[in-house]
Amino acid sequence: MSVALSWLSHKRQYVKRSTYAVYCNHVYSHLIPSFGQMTRITEREVQDFVDGELERGRSLKTVKDVLVVLKMVLRFWEKSGAGPAAKIDVVFPTKREKSQIQVLSVSSQKRLMGYVREHFSFRNLGILICLSSGLRIGEICALRWADVDLAAGVIRVCKTIQRIYIDGHTELIEDVPKTVSSIREIPLTRELGAYMRNLRKLVMADWYVVSGSPAPVEPRTYRAYFRNLMANLGLPPIRFHGLRHSFATRCIESRCDYKTVSSILGHSNISTTLNLYVHPDLEQKRRCIDAMVKLLK
């Protein structure tokens, strides 16, 4: 599928490096292995690709993301004058098991926070930040002390760090978040503010919060640290992102309004928050209907 490589070369100058890296991954990991050097792709072949990927356990989101790239490649092929691209209208399964998000129980979260308080360090500070603000791991690793306004009591999220695969090698990049909604201010809890105020005396403004030095901690290194910590504490082996889910879940359980939770998390659409964290049980539905009936009376 040489046209995909031509498309990549064309696209590189118009997108962020992190986006280009995602495109590279989809082309080299999915499109070329599946379609090879084919210059004509039929709808049937694409449907077979989708069915095969899903049967192998690939997530529906990943398959759809790859299809988006494939359609861009085909449009590029058509616009280059090489001939009309095939119309792609893929059918997806109507029912697929919804993956469960990883969330700490209240008791496990209290135990983890208790350990962090008793063994406080720059790296453990990142865990407390996530459980108190819902920051993503890349945002935490990119956070500098200059981004923490202790007088105003807010964290300003404006950067993220990630390792990307690009042109046959990997590199660590620091960049602005992907969406405008991810650039946000989050209030500090009193506890978090007090801990950070004590550590602030030991560092320079342009140093990174989690490393406590001029160099950042890489997300994959921080994930490994967290994974080992959870194992040593005998706590459930959740991913670091599970701390963000736990923060959001505790907010919803505390009856915070959904729009505010969505804004704190940096979601571009409140529907993302609702789909992930809001699952009314039967009793909640009963109270809702009873309230409606009471209003009509």
Helices and strands as residue ranges (DSSP letters): H 2-11, H 17-26, I 27-31, H 32-35, H 43-55, H 60-79, H 106-118, H 122-133, H 137-142, G 145-147, E 148-149, E 154-157, E 160-166, E 169-175, G 180-182, E 184-187, H 190-200, H 219-233, H 241-253, H 258-265, H 270-277, H 282-296
